[in-house]
């Protein structure tokens, strides 16, 4: 009964997100905001906050909905179908999880209400993972350093910054104290390079070594699951658009979809999508949480497969649409571009396969 009730709640989440995308989002909205900083709509962001999406996975005591990773995955898959330019994971789910873990209640409330957009500034070089050495320094009252690949940076009202004072620390910095250089991404959204060289009050340090490492690492893993779910939505929508197009297009007096060679290609893509979805399901399953190493391995397996398959489906979708698929005016290209961005963020397929191997082979030995 409990499982049936949980499934009903997830269905409601999906229906709500699907209705929103159909009413307010989708390719038209994506086209309206892409390419112009910050690459998403602030009004849409406020609506998402009002819908409770930014804290969907948080406990109710933290102002969330208590739906956990499964609820977040249901939401993000539907937003991936949009596609959705708003950085729900980067500036919502991820910083919310960090602030909740650090006990920063007032700052968390401002984020969840949509009043404040918070971007997480943590990477200093390509391929960096949580736990890697940091060059950004917290000197007790001064923060110095440069962060790269900060998603949502041009719109941020504040930055959550990973730094070191000899041990890991989390610093919350008002955006007015940072220098932001926007970086346009291939899908029309924006990241940025953020430089800090500013005096701050000691209260800006919201977490030290005892909390910072574990809270931040766990939040990154949960965000990785959310991105994997968004990739599933991207690939499903691109595939469905392609099937619909091939059924409508006629050649030699019959629908193109009736050609056996194309049916084989579609069947192969459908199988790969199912496997990617299954990998995500395995990472979300309750059993994955029983063993920390198994959980990390399953998350890496999901991100690697979802990244790889989303790119493959996107490329095939463009190709199967023929010449029209290569034009910017046709929507299928938006999904390939979105897959390019999401597949690289929080670890590429290659990086996650390497982590999966490290976790499973070391465990076997």
Secondary structure as UniProt FT lines:
FT   HELIX           2..24
FT   HELIX           26..33
FT   TURN            34..35
FT   TURN            37..38
FT   HELIX           42..50
FT   TURN            51..52
FT   HELIX           53..55
FT   TURN            56..57
FT   HELIX           60..62
FT   HELIX           68..81
FT   HELIX           89..93
FT   HELIX           94..102
FT   HELIX           105..112
FT   TURN            113..114
FT   STRAND          118..121
FT   TURN            126..127
FT   TURN            130..131
FT   STRAND          137..138
FT   STRAND          142..147
FT   TURN            151..152
FT   HELIX           153..155
FT   STRAND          158..164
FT   STRAND          168..174
FT   HELIX           175..177
FT   STRAND          178..184
FT   TURN            186..187
FT   STRAND          190..199
FT   HELIX           202..204
FT   STRAND          205..207
FT   HELIX           209..248
FT   STRAND          250..251
FT   TURN            252..253
FT   STRAND          254..255
FT   HELIX           256..258
FT   HELIX           260..284
FT   HELIX           286..290
FT   HELIX           292..320
FT   HELIX           322..326
FT   TURN            328..329
FT   HELIX           332..344
FT   TURN            345..346
FT   HELIX           349..364
//
